[in-house]
Amino acid sequence: MLFRVLINYIFGYLNVTVEGFYIERFINNCISKNIFFWKMQRTRSTIMHLNIGASDFKQAVKIAKKHNCKIHIDNKKGVPFILKKYKKRKIFVIFLLIVIVIIYTLSKFIWNIEVIGNESISTNEILNELKLNGIKIGALKNNIDTDGIISNIRYKRDDIAWIGIELIGTNAVVKVVEADKKPEIIDENDYCNIVASKDGVIEKITAQNGTLMVSEGTEVKKGDVLIAGYMEGKYTGKNYVNASGEVKAKIIYEQDEKIYKKETKKEQTGNFENKYSIKLNNFKINFYKTLSKYENYDTMYTSKKIKLFSNFYLPIEIIKYTNFEQRVVNISFNEDEAKIEGQKRAEEKLNSVISR
């Protein structure tokens, strides 16, 4: 049915209204003559709206008269009527053809890359990997061997368990499944020491295998050997082993902060301005003056790629810049307030260091 509708659109079709007491007989007689109808809608018992091919209309009129029905045209649709309507508007037709050619040409390239499923691996890292293998903005789709690229990435990256690449319209959809990191397997027959990873003071240390090199209360530096990977007996001599045991240490973190009695900080006023630019592939056009009207401001920008359909992106990107006005505020601290503020800032910095 869809094919027949498409054929009628190419050769033209009509929206018509049929009115009479014998509409069912009219429809049945038309069907027996192989006249094709679609989108039939009955608004009353004596009125029906439907679509019919332009070439079948004359025959339908004869059948309507035979059954005492009236049929009249509501609208004309399809390519022939469009061309007839715009035959005197040559510039429009030429422009329309140029647009069609441009859209067809653009459909041969990739204008957007969508990465799905990555968590620990950054999107930029995956995009760079794809770029090295030929998938990038502006790449010709016919030159892309997706199976070969998938094999290359799988072979090169042990942190990617599976990757799929699908080219839909002008969009490249890349689905990634990250691989679980393999635990480090230690050969118990290998010789190794246990060393300090940070500076600290030993609070508790026991050796299950190996020889203790420090005792509780000892201050150690990063890299010092805590449990040596050997055992020595009076009669057995020295045997090298894989050191193992439990170590607990107190680690002291220090952070100095300087607080001035008079400082300044910036805070938002609530005022903002929007500026826009358009990016055509690698060429950008700004629709605003370079400088903001605010003396102090913070800028946030968002971008949106233009697409005709769900997966038909164009090499056009609208960039929105939002400038949030800021004002400079003077702050004064007395001695007690400065101590509290210094402690707060030092704790924030230490927390960021400790969490690493």
Stockholm file with secondary structure:
# STOCKHOLM 1.0

chainA/1-356         MLFRVLINYIFGYLNVTVEGFYIERFINNCISKNIFFWKMQRTRSTIMHLNIGASDFKQAVKIAKKHNCKIHIDNKKGVPFILKKYKKRKIFVIFLLIVIVIIYTLSKFIWNIEVIGNESISTNEILNELKLNGIKIGALKNNIDTDGIISNIRYKRDDIAWIGIELIGTNAVVKVVEADKKPEIIDENDYCNIVASKDGVIEKITAQNGTLMVSEGTEVKKGDVLIAGYMEGKYTGKNYVNASGEVKAKIIYEQDEKIYKKETKKEQTGNFENKYSIKLNNFKINFYKTLSKYENYDTMYTSKKIKLFSNFYLPIEIIKYTNFEQRVVNISFNEDEAKIEGQKRAEEKLNSVISR
#=GR chainA/1-356 SS CHHHHHHHHHHCEEEEEEESSCHHHHHHHHHHTTCCEEEEEEEETTEEEEEEEGGGHHHHHHHHHHTTCEEEEEEEESHHHHHHHTTTCHHHHHHHHHHHHHHHHHTTBCCEEEEESCSSSCHHHHHHHHHHTTCCTTCBGGGCCHHHHHHHHHHHCTTEEEEEEEEETTEEEEEEEECCCCCCCCCTTSCBCEECSSCEEEEEEEEEESEECSCTTCEECTTCEEEESEEEETTTEEEECBCEEEEEEECCCCCCCCCCSEEEEEEEEEEEEEEEEEEETTEEEECSCSSCSCSSEEEEEEEEEEEEETTEEEEEEEEEEEEEEEEEEEEECCHHHHHHHHHHHHHHHHHHHHTC
#=GC SS_cons         CHHHHHHHHHHCEEEEEEESSCHHHHHHHHHHTTCCEEEEEEEETTEEEEEEEGGGHHHHHHHHHHTTCEEEEEEEESHHHHHHHTTTCHHHHHHHHHHHHHHHHHTTBCCEEEEESCSSSCHHHHHHHHHHTTCCTTCBGGGCCHHHHHHHHHHHCTTEEEEEEEEETTEEEEEEEECCCCCCCCCTTSCBCEECSSCEEEEEEEEEESEECSCTTCEECTTCEEEESEEEETTTEEEECBCEEEEEEECCCCCCCCCCSEEEEEEEEEEEEEEEEEEETTEEEECSCSSCSCSSEEEEEEEEEEEEETTEEEEEEEEEEEEEEEEEEEEECCHHHHHHHHHHHHHHHHHHHHTC
//
